[in-house]
């Protein structure tokens, strides 16, 4: 079961805001959501940041000291 887009987006915005308030540098992503949801919830899409794989790699590099 899945919520319709408007309440789902509102929920994501609330969750992301709460997480970022506590841990501003943590990597938060939306599994299995399309670019429209990403844009509405995060104000960007994975493609704007390279892609999701690159976003994961950058997080590992910056937070875990992993070298590319």
Predicted model as a PDB file, atoms N, CA, C, CB and O in Angstrom, pLDDT in the B-factor column:
MODEL        1                                                                  
ATOM      1  N   UNK A   1       0.841  -1.171   0.000  1.00 79.00           N  
ATOM      2  CA  UNK A   1       0.000   0.000   0.000  1.00 79.00           C  
ATOM      3  C   UNK A   1       0.887   1.234   0.000  1.00 79.00           C  
ATOM      4  CB  UNK A   1      -0.957  -0.002   1.210  1.00 79.00           C  
ATOM      5  O   UNK A   1       1.983   1.229   0.560  1.00 79.00           O  
ATOM      6  N   UNK A   2       0.406   2.273  -0.626  1.00 86.00           N  
ATOM      7  CA  UNK A   2       1.187   3.493  -0.746  1.00 86.00           C  
ATOM      8  C   UNK A   2       0.264   4.700  -0.621  1.00 86.00           C  
ATOM      9  CB  UNK A   2       1.955   3.526  -2.088  1.00 86.00           C  
ATOM     10  O   UNK A   2      -0.854   4.693  -1.136  1.00 86.00           O  
ATOM     11  N   UNK A   3       0.737   5.728   0.063  1.00 92.00           N  
ATOM     12  CA  UNK A   3      -0.056   6.954   0.165  1.00 92.00           C  
ATOM     13  C   UNK A   3      -0.073   7.661  -1.180  1.00 92.00           C  
ATOM     14  CB  UNK A   3       0.507   7.892   1.264  1.00 92.00           C  
ATOM     15  O   UNK A   3       0.856   7.510  -1.974  1.00 92.00           O  
ATOM     16  N   UNK A   4      -1.124   8.431  -1.443  1.00 95.00           N  
ATOM     17  CA  UNK A   4      -1.164   9.270  -2.627  1.00 95.00           C  
ATOM     18  C   UNK A   4      -0.063  10.325  -2.533  1.00 95.00           C  
ATOM     19  CB  UNK A   4      -2.556   9.934  -2.786  1.00 95.00           C  
ATOM     20  O   UNK A   4       0.447  10.602  -1.447  1.00 95.00           O  
ATOM     21  N   UNK A   5       0.297  10.905  -3.664  1.00 94.00           N  
ATOM     22  CA  UNK A   5       1.456  11.808  -3.705  1.00 94.00           C  
ATOM     23  C   UNK A   5       1.392  12.975  -2.721  1.00 94.00           C  
ATOM     24  CB  UNK A   5       1.602  12.353  -5.082  1.00 94.00           C  
ATOM     25  O   UNK A   5       2.356  13.164  -1.979  1.00 94.00           O  
ATOM     26  N   UNK A   6       0.329  13.763  -2.665  1.00 95.00           N  
ATOM     27  CA  UNK A   6       0.363  14.933  -1.766  1.00 95.00           C  
ATOM     28  C   UNK A   6       0.662  14.599  -0.304  1.00 95.00           C  
ATOM     29  CB  UNK A   6      -0.952  15.651  -1.834  1.00 95.00           C  
ATOM     30  O   UNK A   6       1.533  15.241   0.283  1.00 95.00           O  
ATOM     31  N   UNK A   7      -0.022  13.620   0.316  1.00 95.00           N  
ATOM     32  CA  UNK A   7       0.340  13.331   1.708  1.00 95.00           C  
ATOM     33  C   UNK A   7       1.717  12.671   1.822  1.00 95.00           C  
ATOM     34  CB  UNK A   7      -0.714  12.430   2.344  1.00 95.00           C  
ATOM     35  O   UNK A   7       2.408  12.858   2.824  1.00 95.00           O  
ATOM     36  N   UNK A   8       2.117  11.910   0.815  1.00 95.00           N  
ATOM     37  CA  UNK A   8       3.437  11.274   0.847  1.00 95.00           C  
ATOM     38  C   UNK A   8       4.540  12.338   0.800  1.00 95.00           C  
ATOM     39  CB  UNK A   8       3.593  10.281  -0.336  1.00 95.00           C  
ATOM     40  O   UNK A   8       5.520  12.253   1.540  1.00 95.00           O  
ATOM     41  N   UNK A   9       4.378  13.325  -0.062  1.00 95.00           N  
ATOM     42  CA  UNK A   9       5.359  14.403  -0.157  1.00 95.00           C  
ATOM     43  C   UNK A   9       5.407  15.178   1.156  1.00 95.00           C  
ATOM     44  CB  UNK A   9       5.023  15.349  -1.333  1.00 95.00           C  
ATOM     45  O   UNK A   9       6.491  15.487   1.650  1.00 95.00           O  
ATOM     46  N   UNK A  10       4.255  15.493   1.719  1.00 96.00           N  
ATOM     47  CA  UNK A  10       4.225  16.216   2.997  1.00 96.00           C  
ATOM     48  C   UNK A  10       4.926  15.416   4.087  1.00 96.00           C  
ATOM     49  CB  UNK A  10       2.773  16.517   3.416  1.00 96.00           C  
ATOM     50  O   UNK A  10       5.663  15.980   4.896  1.00 96.00           O  
ATOM     51  N   UNK A  11       4.701  14.111   4.112  1.00 95.00           N  
ATOM     52  CA  UNK A  11       5.355  13.245   5.093  1.00 95.00           C  
ATOM     53  C   UNK A  11       6.866  13.252   4.893  1.00 95.00           C  
ATOM     54  CB  UNK A  11       4.813  11.810   4.994  1.00 95.00           C  
ATOM     55  O   UNK A  11       7.619  13.388   5.858  1.00 95.00           O  
ATOM     56  N   UNK A  12       7.314  13.106   3.647  1.00 95.00           N  
ATOM     57  CA  UNK A  12       8.757  13.128   3.362  1.00 95.00           C  
ATOM     58  C   UNK A  12       9.384  14.452   3.782  1.00 95.00           C  
ATOM     59  CB  UNK A  12       9.012  12.880   1.868  1.00 95.00           C  
ATOM     60  O   UNK A  12      10.446  14.465   4.403  1.00 95.00           O  
ATOM     61  N   UNK A  13       8.733  15.570   3.446  1.00 95.00           N  
ATOM     62  CA  UNK A  13       9.275  16.888   3.821  1.00 95.00           C  
ATOM     63  C   UNK A  13       9.415  16.991   5.334  1.00 95.00           C  
ATOM     64  CB  UNK A  13       8.368  18.028   3.290  1.00 95.00           C  
ATOM     65  O   UNK A  13      10.425  17.479   5.840  1.00 95.00           O  
ATOM     66  N   UNK A  14       8.405  16.532   6.044  1.00 96.00           N  
ATOM     67  CA  UNK A  14       8.445  16.580   7.508  1.00 96.00           C  
ATOM     68  C   UNK A  14       9.579  15.702   8.048  1.00 96.00           C  
ATOM     69  CB  UNK A  14       7.089  16.126   8.100  1.00 96.00           C  
ATOM     70  O   UNK A  14      10.341  16.127   8.917  1.00 96.00           O  
ATOM     71  N   UNK A  15       9.685  14.475   7.527  1.00 95.00           N  
ATOM     72  CA  UNK A  15      10.743  13.557   7.971  1.00 95.00           C  
ATOM     73  C   UNK A  15      12.127  14.122   7.684  1.00 95.00           C  
ATOM     74  CB  UNK A  15      10.589  12.196   7.289  1.00 95.00           C  
ATOM     75  O   UNK A  15      12.995  14.120   8.557  1.00 95.00           O  
ATOM     76  N   UNK A  16      12.332  14.602   6.477  1.00 94.00           N  
ATOM     77  CA  UNK A  16      13.641  15.138   6.100  1.00 94.00           C  
ATOM     78  C   UNK A  16      13.973  16.346   6.971  1.00 94.00           C  
ATOM     79  CB  UNK A  16      13.668  15.527   4.599  1.00 94.00           C  
ATOM     80  O   UNK A  16      15.104  16.478   7.438  1.00 94.00           O  
ATOM     81  N   UNK A  17      13.006  17.222   7.192  1.00 94.00           N  
ATOM     82  CA  UNK A  17      13.233  18.382   8.051  1.00 94.00           C  
ATOM     83  C   UNK A  17      13.633  17.983   9.466  1.00 94.00           C  
ATOM     84  CB  UNK A  17      11.991  19.243   8.096  1.00 94.00           C  
ATOM     85  O   UNK A  17      14.547  18.570  10.046  1.00 94.00           O  
ATOM     86  N   UNK A  18      12.955  16.995  10.016  1.00 97.00           N  
ATOM     87  CA  UNK A  18      13.265  16.528  11.371  1.00 97.00           C  
ATOM     88  C   UNK A  18      14.648  15.886  11.434  1.00 97.00           C  
ATOM     89  CB  UNK A  18      12.203  15.529  11.847  1.00 97.00           C  
ATOM     90  O   UNK A  18      15.409  16.129  12.371  1.00 97.00           O  
ATOM     91  N   UNK A  19      14.968  15.075  10.445  1.00 96.00           N  
ATOM     92  CA  UNK A  19      16.288  14.426  10.415  1.00 96.00           C  
ATOM     93  C   UNK A  19      17.388  15.467  10.268  1.00 96.00           C  
ATOM     94  CB  UNK A  19      16.370  13.402   9.261  1.00 96.00           C  
ATOM     95  O   UNK A  19      18.379  15.428  10.999  1.00 96.00           O  
ATOM     96  N   UNK A  20      17.225  16.398   9.330  1.00 92.00           N  
ATOM     97  CA  UNK A  20      18.258  17.408   9.072  1.00 92.00           C  
ATOM     98  C   UNK A  20      18.428  18.357  10.257  1.00 92.00           C  
ATOM     99  CB  UNK A  20      17.913  18.207   7.813  1.00 92.00           C  
ATOM    100  O   UNK A  20      19.513  18.903  10.458  1.00 92.00           O  
ATOM    101  N   UNK A  21      17.381  18.556  11.032  1.00 96.00           N  
ATOM    102  CA  UNK A  21      17.482  19.411  12.214  1.00 96.00           C  
ATOM    103  C   UNK A  21      18.434  18.793  13.235  1.00 96.00           C  
ATOM    104  CB  UNK A  21      16.090  19.634  12.844  1.00 96.00           C  
ATOM    105  O   UNK A  21      19.201  19.499  13.891  1.00 96.00           O  
ATOM    106  N   UNK A  22      18.378  17.484  13.361  1.00 97.00           N  
ATOM    107  CA  UNK A  22      19.222  16.766  14.312  1.00 97.00           C  
ATOM    108  C   UNK A  22      20.593  16.445  13.732  1.00 97.00           C  
ATOM    109  CB  UNK A  22      18.540  15.487  14.750  1.00 97.00           C  
ATOM    110  O   UNK A  22      21.610  16.557  14.416  1.00 97.00           O  
ATOM    111  N   UNK A  23      20.610  16.049  12.477  1.00 93.00           N  
ATOM    112  CA  UNK A  23      21.853  15.616  11.822  1.00 93.00           C  
ATOM    113  C   UNK A  23      21.915  16.231  10.423  1.00 93.00           C  
ATOM    114  CB  UNK A  23      21.938  14.047  11.746  1.00 93.00           C  
ATOM    115  O   UNK A  23      21.586  15.564   9.442  1.00 93.00           O  
ATOM    116  N   UNK A  24      22.334  17.502  10.321  1.00 92.00           N  
ATOM    117  CA  UNK A  24      22.263  18.219   9.050  1.00 92.00           C  
ATOM    118  C   UNK A  24      23.086  17.617   7.913  1.00 92.00           C  
ATOM    119  CB  UNK A  24      22.697  19.609   9.263  1.00 92.00           C  
ATOM    120  O   UNK A  24      22.782  17.862   6.745  1.00 92.00           O  
ATOM    121  N   UNK A  25      24.103  16.850   8.221  1.00 86.00           N  
ATOM    122  CA  UNK A  25      24.957  16.309   7.173  1.00 86.00           C  
ATOM    123  C   UNK A  25      24.656  14.863   6.807  1.00 86.00           C  
ATOM    124  CB  UNK A  25      26.372  16.417   7.591  1.00 86.00           C  
ATOM    125  O   UNK A  25      25.361  14.278   5.985  1.00 86.00           O  
ATOM    126  N   UNK A  26      23.627  14.280   7.400  1.00 88.00           N  
ATOM    127  CA  UNK A  26      23.306  12.888   7.102  1.00 88.00           C  
ATOM    128  C   UNK A  26      22.706  12.788   5.695  1.00 88.00           C  
ATOM    129  CB  UNK A  26      22.323  12.311   8.161  1.00 88.00           C  
ATOM    130  O   UNK A  26      21.995  13.685   5.243  1.00 88.00           O  
ATOM    131  N   UNK A  27      23.006  11.691   5.024  1.00 89.00           N  
ATOM    132  CA  UNK A  27      22.492  11.447   3.678  1.00 89.00           C  
ATOM    133  C   UNK A  27      21.129  10.789   3.775  1.00 89.00           C  
ATOM    134  CB  UNK A  27      23.467  10.565   2.858  1.00 89.00           C  
ATOM    135  O   UNK A  27      21.006   9.680   4.294  1.00 89.00           O  
ATOM    136  N   UNK A  28      20.116  11.460   3.283  1.00 92.00           N  
ATOM    137  CA  UNK A  28      18.753  10.942   3.273  1.00 92.00           C  
ATOM    138  C   UNK A  28      18.355  10.769   1.812  1.00 92.00           C  
ATOM    139  CB  UNK A  28      17.753  11.900   4.041  1.00 92.00           C  
ATOM    140  O   UNK A  28      18.560  11.666   0.994  1.00 92.00           O  
ATOM    141  N   UNK A  29      17.791   9.622   1.493  1.00 90.00           N  
ATOM    142  CA  UNK A  29      17.329   9.418   0.125  1.00 90.00           C  
ATOM    143  C   UNK A  29      15.998   8.684   0.138  1.00 90.00           C  
ATOM    144  CB  UNK A  29      18.374   8.634  -0.699  1.00 90.00           C  
ATOM    145  O   UNK A  29      15.596   8.097   1.143  1.00 90.00           O  
ATOM    146  N   UNK A  30      15.335   8.734  -0.990  1.00 91.00           N  
ATOM    147  CA  UNK A  30      14.032   8.103  -1.132  1.00 91.00           C  
ATOM    148  C   UNK A  30      14.153   6.918  -2.070  1.00 91.00           C  
ATOM    149  CB  UNK A  30      12.979   9.107  -1.650  1.00 91.00           C  
ATOM    150  O   UNK A  30      14.401   7.079  -3.265  1.00 91.00           O  
ATOM    151  N   UNK A  31      13.978   5.746  -1.528  1.00 87.00           N  
ATOM    152  CA  UNK A  31      14.058   4.525  -2.320  1.00 87.00           C  
ATOM    153  C   UNK A  31      12.792   4.373  -3.165  1.00 87.00           C  
ATOM    154  CB  UNK A  31      14.255   3.290  -1.404  1.00 87.00           C  
ATOM    155  O   UNK A  31      11.676   4.495  -2.662  1.00 87.00           O  
ATOM    156  N   UNK A  32      12.982   4.111  -4.427  1.00 89.00           N  
ATOM    157  CA  UNK A  32      11.891   3.803  -5.345  1.00 89.00           C  
ATOM    158  C   UNK A  32      10.921   4.958  -5.567  1.00 89.00           C  
ATOM    159  CB  UNK A  32      11.139   2.626  -4.839  1.00 89.00           C  
ATOM    160  O   UNK A  32       9.752   4.724  -5.873  1.00 89.00           O  
ATOM    161  N   UNK A  33      11.377   6.186  -5.420  1.00 94.00           N  
ATOM    162  CA  UNK A  33      10.532   7.338  -5.740  1.00 94.00           C  
ATOM    163  C   UNK A  33      11.055   7.980  -7.023  1.00 94.00           C  
ATOM    164  CB  UNK A  33      10.510   8.374  -4.561  1.00 94.00           C  
ATOM    165  O   UNK A  33      12.253   7.948  -7.303  1.00 94.00           O  
ATOM    166  N   UNK A  34      10.148   8.557  -7.788  1.00 93.00           N  
ATOM    167  CA  UNK A  34      10.541   9.178  -9.044  1.00 93.00           C  
ATOM    168  C   UNK A  34      11.031  10.610  -8.835  1.00 93.00           C  
ATOM    169  CB  UNK A  34       9.377   9.163 -10.020  1.00 93.00           C  
ATOM    170  O   UNK A  34      10.970  11.151  -7.731  1.00 93.00           O  
ATOM    171  N   UNK A  35      11.518  11.206  -9.920  1.00 95.00           N  
ATOM    172  CA  UNK A  35      12.099  12.548  -9.840  1.00 95.00           C  
ATOM    173  C   UNK A  35      11.107  13.596  -9.351  1.00 95.00           C  
ATOM    174  CB  UNK A  35      12.632  12.955 -11.188  1.00 95.00           C  
ATOM    175  O   UNK A  35      11.499  14.547  -8.675  1.00 95.00           O  
ATOM    176  N   UNK A  36       9.847  13.436  -9.678  1.00 94.00           N  
ATOM    177  CA  UNK A  36       8.847  14.402  -9.224  1.00 94.00           C  
ATOM    178  C   UNK A  36       8.780  14.438  -7.693  1.00 94.00           C  
ATOM    179  CB  UNK A  36       7.463  14.056  -9.810  1.00 94.00           C  
ATOM    180  O   UNK A  36       8.722  15.514  -7.098  1.00 94.00           O  
ATOM    181  N   UNK A  37       8.788  13.288  -7.074  1.00 95.00           N  
ATOM    182  CA  UNK A  37       8.737  13.219  -5.611  1.00 95.00           C  
ATOM    183  C   UNK A  37      10.019  13.774  -5.018  1.00 95.00           C  
ATOM    184  CB  UNK A  37       8.513  11.769  -5.135  1.00 95.00           C  
ATOM    185  O   UNK A  37       9.979  14.540  -4.055  1.00 95.00           O  
ATOM    186  N   UNK A  38      11.165  13.392  -5.591  1.00 94.00           N  
ATOM    187  CA  UNK A  38      12.443  13.928  -5.119  1.00 94.00           C  
ATOM    188  C   UNK A  38      12.438  15.454  -5.187  1.00 94.00           C  
ATOM    189  CB  UNK A  38      13.613  13.359  -5.953  1.00 94.00           C  
ATOM    190  O   UNK A  38      12.822  16.125  -4.229  1.00 94.00           O  
ATOM    191  N   UNK A  39      12.004  15.990  -6.312  1.00 95.00           N  
ATOM    192  CA  UNK A  39      11.997  17.445  -6.491  1.00 95.00           C  
ATOM    193  C   UNK A  39      11.123  18.112  -5.442  1.00 95.00           C  
ATOM    194  CB  UNK A  39      11.506  17.816  -7.897  1.00 95.00           C  
ATOM    195  O   UNK A  39      11.523  19.110  -4.841  1.00 95.00           O  
ATOM    196  N   UNK A  40       9.948  17.574  -5.223  1.00 93.00           N  
ATOM    197  CA  UNK A  40       9.030  18.175  -4.255  1.00 93.00           C  
ATOM    198  C   UNK A  40       9.495  18.010  -2.811  1.00 93.00           C  
ATOM    199  CB  UNK A  40       7.658  17.570  -4.411  1.00 93.00           C  
ATOM    200  O   UNK A  40       9.280  18.900  -1.988  1.00 93.00           O  
ATOM    201  N   UNK A  41      10.123  16.896  -2.498  1.00 91.00           N  
ATOM    202  CA  UNK A  41      10.539  16.629  -1.113  1.00 91.00           C  
ATOM    203  C   UNK A  41      11.899  17.235  -0.778  1.00 91.00           C  
ATOM    204  CB  UNK A  41      10.583  15.134  -0.867  1.00 91.00           C  
ATOM    205  O   UNK A  41      12.109  17.710   0.338  1.00 91.00           O  
ATOM    206  N   UNK A  42      12.826  17.222  -1.744  1.00 91.00           N  
ATOM    207  CA  UNK A  42      14.205  17.664  -1.482  1.00 91.00           C  
ATOM    208  C   UNK A  42      14.612  18.927  -2.223  1.00 91.00           C  
ATOM    209  CB  UNK A  42      15.151  16.576  -1.841  1.00 91.00           C  
ATOM    210  O   UNK A  42      15.654  19.508  -1.919  1.00 91.00           O  
ATOM    211  N   UNK A  43      13.817  19.359  -3.184  1.00 91.00           N  
ATOM    212  CA  UNK A  43      14.146  20.495  -4.052  1.00 91.00           C  
ATOM    213  C   UNK A  43      15.296  20.200  -5.002  1.00 91.00           C  
ATOM    214  CB  UNK A  43      14.490  21.698  -3.214  1.00 91.00           C  
ATOM    215  O   UNK A  43      15.967  21.122  -5.465  1.00 91.00           O  
ATOM    216  N   UNK A  44      15.531  18.929  -5.297  1.00 93.00           N  
ATOM    217  CA  UNK A  44      16.475  18.521  -6.335  1.00 93.00           C  
ATOM    218  C   UNK A  44      16.155  17.087  -6.725  1.00 93.00           C  
ATOM    219  CB  UNK A  44      17.959  18.656  -5.849  1.00 93.00           C  
ATOM    220  O   UNK A  44      15.386  16.402  -6.051  1.00 93.00           O  
ATOM    221  N   UNK A  45      16.757  16.644  -7.823  1.00 94.00           N  
ATOM    222  CA  UNK A  45      16.633  15.249  -8.249  1.00 94.00           C  
ATOM    223  C   UNK A  45      18.014  14.615  -8.208  1.00 94.00           C  
ATOM    224  CB  UNK A  45      16.007  15.139  -9.680  1.00 94.00           C  
ATOM    225  O   UNK A  45      19.015  15.329  -8.257  1.00 94.00           O  
ATOM    226  N   UNK A  46      18.094  13.285  -8.121  1.00 93.00           N  
ATOM    227  CA  UNK A  46      19.404  12.638  -8.132  1.00 93.00           C  
ATOM    228  C   UNK A  46      20.241  13.011  -9.364  1.00 93.00           C  
ATOM    229  CB  UNK A  46      19.229  11.133  -8.074  1.00 93.00           C  
ATOM    230  O   UNK A  46      21.460  13.155  -9.262  1.00 93.00           O  
ATOM    231  N   UNK A  47      19.604  13.167 -10.510  1.00 93.00           N  
ATOM    232  CA  UNK A  47      20.338  13.519 -11.727  1.00 93.00           C  
ATOM    233  C   UNK A  47      21.054  14.864 -11.588  1.00 93.00           C  
ATOM    234  CB  UNK A  47      19.384  13.559 -12.922  1.00 93.00           C  
ATOM    235  O   UNK A  47      22.124  15.057 -12.166  1.00 93.00           O  
ATOM    236  N   UNK A  48      20.478  15.786 -10.834  1.00 93.00           N  
ATOM    237  CA  UNK A  48      21.105  17.092 -10.619  1.00 93.00           C  
ATOM    238  C   UNK A  48      22.372  16.980  -9.778  1.00 93.00           C  
ATOM    239  CB  UNK A  48      20.122  18.042  -9.945  1.00 93.00           C  
ATOM    240  O   UNK A  48      23.223  17.869  -9.815  1.00 93.00           O  
ATOM    241  N   UNK A  49      22.500  15.897  -9.026  1.00 89.00           N  
ATOM    242  CA  UNK A  49      23.664  15.685  -8.159  1.00 89.00           C  
ATOM    243  C   UNK A  49      24.609  14.632  -8.742  1.00 89.00           C  
ATOM    244  CB  UNK A  49      23.210  15.260  -6.755  1.00 89.00           C  
ATOM    245  O   UNK A  49      25.501  14.154  -8.041  1.00 89.00           O  
ATOM    246  N   UNK A  50      24.428  14.269 -10.002  1.00 90.00           N  
ATOM    247  CA  UNK A  50      25.242  13.240 -10.636  1.00 90.00           C  
ATOM    248  C   UNK A  50      24.406  12.016 -10.895  1.00 90.00           C  
ATOM    249  CB  UNK A  50      26.454  12.886  -9.775  1.00 90.00           C  
ATOM    250  O   UNK A  50      24.161  11.671 -12.051  1.00 90.00           O  
ATOM    251  N   UNK A  51      23.974  11.371  -9.881  1.00 92.00           N  
ATOM    252  CA  UNK A  51      23.006  10.269  -9.851  1.00 92.00           C  
ATOM    253  C   UNK A  51      23.046   9.694  -8.447  1.00 92.00           C  
ATOM    254  CB  UNK A  51      23.326   9.162 -10.943  1.00 92.00           C  
ATOM    255  O   UNK A  51      23.883  10.091  -7.636  1.00 92.00           O  
ATOM    256  N   UNK A  52      22.160   8.774  -8.156  1.00 89.00           N  
ATOM    257  CA  UNK A  52      22.071   8.235  -6.795  1.00 89.00           C  
ATOM    258  C   UNK A  52      23.353   7.518  -6.395  1.00 89.00           C  
ATOM    259  CB  UNK A  52      20.884   7.280  -6.679  1.00 89.00           C  
ATOM    260  O   UNK A  52      23.803   7.641  -5.256  1.00 89.00           O  
ATOM    261  N   UNK A  53      23.939   6.774  -7.315  1.00 91.00           N  
ATOM    262  CA  UNK A  53      25.191   6.063  -7.004  1.00 91.00           C  
ATOM    263  C   UNK A  53      26.296   7.043  -6.628  1.00 91.00           C  
ATOM    264  CB  UNK A  53      25.638   5.204  -8.203  1.00 91.00           C  
ATOM    265  O   UNK A  53      27.044   6.806  -5.679  1.00 91.00           O  
ATOM    266  N   UNK A  54      26.399   8.134  -7.363  1.00 91.00           N  
ATOM    267  CA  UNK A  54      27.417   9.143  -7.043  1.00 91.00           C  
ATOM    268  C   UNK A  54      27.131   9.802  -5.691  1.00 91.00           C  
ATOM    269  CB  UNK A  54      27.477  10.215  -8.151  1.00 91.00           C  
ATOM    270  O   UNK A  54      28.059  10.112  -4.944  1.00 91.00           O  
ATOM    271  N   UNK A  55      25.869  10.012  -5.381  1.00 89.00           N  
ATOM    272  CA  UNK A  55      25.513  10.593  -4.092  1.00 89.00           C  
ATOM    273  C   UNK A  55      25.938   9.660  -2.951  1.00 89.00           C  
ATOM    274  CB  UNK A  55      23.996  10.871  -4.027  1.00 89.00           C  
ATOM    275  O   UNK A  55      26.457  10.125  -1.936  1.00 89.00           O  
ATOM    276  N   UNK A  56      25.721   8.344  -3.112  1.00 89.00           N  
ATOM    277  CA  UNK A  56      26.168   7.377  -2.109  1.00 89.00           C  
ATOM    278  C   UNK A  56      27.695   7.405  -1.983  1.00 89.00           C  
ATOM    279  CB  UNK A  56      25.684   5.954  -2.475  1.00 89.00           C  
ATOM    280  O   UNK A  56      28.234   7.411  -0.876  1.00 89.00           O  
ATOM    281  N   UNK A  57      28.377   7.421  -3.118  1.00 88.00           N  
ATOM    282  CA  UNK A  57      29.847   7.445  -3.103  1.00 88.00           C  
ATOM    283  C   UNK A  57      30.375   8.678  -2.380  1.00 88.00           C  
ATOM    284  CB  UNK A  57      30.398   7.407  -4.533  1.00 88.00           C  
ATOM    285  O   UNK A  57      31.286   8.572  -1.559  1.00 88.00           O  
ATOM    286  N   UNK A  58      29.811   9.841  -2.677  1.00 88.00           N  
ATOM    287  CA  UNK A  58      30.260  11.077  -2.035  1.00 88.00           C  
ATOM    288  C   UNK A  58      30.017  11.037  -0.530  1.00 88.00           C  
ATOM    289  CB  UNK A  58      29.549  12.286  -2.648  1.00 88.00           C  
ATOM    290  O   UNK A  58      30.830  11.543   0.243  1.00 88.00           O  
ATOM    291  N   UNK A  59      28.923  10.448  -0.119  1.00 86.00           N  
ATOM    292  CA  UNK A  59      28.634  10.312   1.304  1.00 86.00           C  
ATOM    293  C   UNK A  59      29.659   9.414   1.975  1.00 86.00           C  
ATOM    294  CB  UNK A  59      27.224   9.758   1.518  1.00 86.00           C  
ATOM    295  O   UNK A  59      30.162   9.735   3.052  1.00 86.00           O  
ATOM    296  N   UNK A  60      29.968   8.293   1.344  1.00 85.00           N  
ATOM    297  CA  UNK A  60      30.968   7.377   1.910  1.00 85.00           C  
ATOM    298  C   UNK A  60      32.324   8.056   2.003  1.00 85.00           C  
ATOM    299  CB  UNK A  60      31.075   6.098   1.062  1.00 85.00           C  
ATOM    300  O   UNK A  60      33.030   7.907   3.000  1.00 85.00           O  
ATOM    301  N   UNK A  61      32.686   8.794   0.977  1.00 87.00           N  
ATOM    302  CA  UNK A  61      33.981   9.489   0.976  1.00 87.00           C  
ATOM    303  C   UNK A  61      34.038  10.511   2.108  1.00 87.00           C  
ATOM    304  CB  UNK A  61      34.227  10.186  -0.385  1.00 87.00           C  
ATOM    305  O   UNK A  61      35.011  10.554   2.860  1.00 87.00           O  
ATOM    306  N   UNK A  62      32.999  11.332   2.230  1.00 85.00           N  
ATOM    307  CA  UNK A  62      33.041  12.421   3.213  1.00 85.00           C  
ATOM    308  C   UNK A  62      32.833  11.951   4.653  1.00 85.00           C  
ATOM    309  CB  UNK A  62      31.996  13.448   2.872  1.00 85.00           C  
ATOM    310  O   UNK A  62      33.432  12.517   5.566  1.00 85.00           O  
ATOM    311  N   UNK A  63      32.009  10.942   4.879  1.00 81.00           N  
ATOM    312  CA  UNK A  63      31.711  10.526   6.254  1.00 81.00           C  
ATOM    313  C   UNK A  63      32.541   9.363   6.759  1.00 81.00           C  
ATOM    314  CB  UNK A  63      30.284  10.165   6.357  1.00 81.00           C  
ATOM    315  O   UNK A  63      32.741   9.217   7.965  1.00 81.00           O  
ATOM    316  N   UNK A  64      33.024   8.540   5.850  1.00 84.00           N  
ATOM    317  CA  UNK A  64      33.731   7.327   6.269  1.00 84.00           C  
ATOM    318  C   UNK A  64      35.207   7.360   5.933  1.00 84.00           C  
ATOM    319  CB  UNK A  64      33.105   6.121   5.632  1.00 84.00           C  
ATOM    320  O   UNK A  64      35.945   6.436   6.274  1.00 84.00           O  
ATOM    321  N   UNK A  65      35.638   8.406   5.275  1.00 77.00           N  
ATOM    322  CA  UNK A  65      37.044   8.498   4.906  1.00 77.00           C  
ATOM    323  C   UNK A  65      37.453   7.520   3.821  1.00 77.00           C  
ATOM    324  CB  UNK A  65      37.889   8.279   6.106  1.00 77.00           C  
ATOM    325  O   UNK A  65      38.640   7.238   3.658  1.00 77.00           O  
ATOM    326  N   UNK A  66      36.501   7.005   3.086  1.00 75.00           N  
ATOM    327  CA  UNK A  66      36.780   6.069   2.001  1.00 75.00           C  
ATOM    328  C   UNK A  66      37.307   6.857   0.819  1.00 75.00           C  
ATOM    329  CB  UNK A  66      35.512   5.252   1.608  1.00 75.00           C  
ATOM    330  O   UNK A  66      36.751   7.897   0.466  1.00 75.00           O  
ATOM    331  N   UNK A  67      38.353   6.381   0.216  1.00 73.00           N  
ATOM    332  CA  UNK A  67      38.937   7.042  -0.946  1.00 73.00           C  
ATOM    333  C   UNK A  67      38.399   6.435  -2.220  1.00 73.00           C  
ATOM    334  CB  UNK A  67      40.461   6.948  -0.917  1.00 73.00           C  
ATOM    335  O   UNK A  67      38.218   5.221  -2.308  1.00 73.00           O  
ATOM    336  N   UNK A  68      38.136   7.289  -3.230  1.00 65.00           N  
ATOM    337  CA  UNK A  68      37.618   6.766  -4.498  1.00 65.00           C  
ATOM    338  C   UNK A  68      38.652   5.943  -5.241  1.00 65.00           C  
ATOM    339  CB  UNK A  68      37.144   7.902  -5.380  1.00 65.00           C  
ATOM    340  O   UNK A  68      38.372   5.433  -6.325  1.00 65.00           O  
TER     341      UNK A  68                                                      
ENDMDL                                                                          
END                                                                             
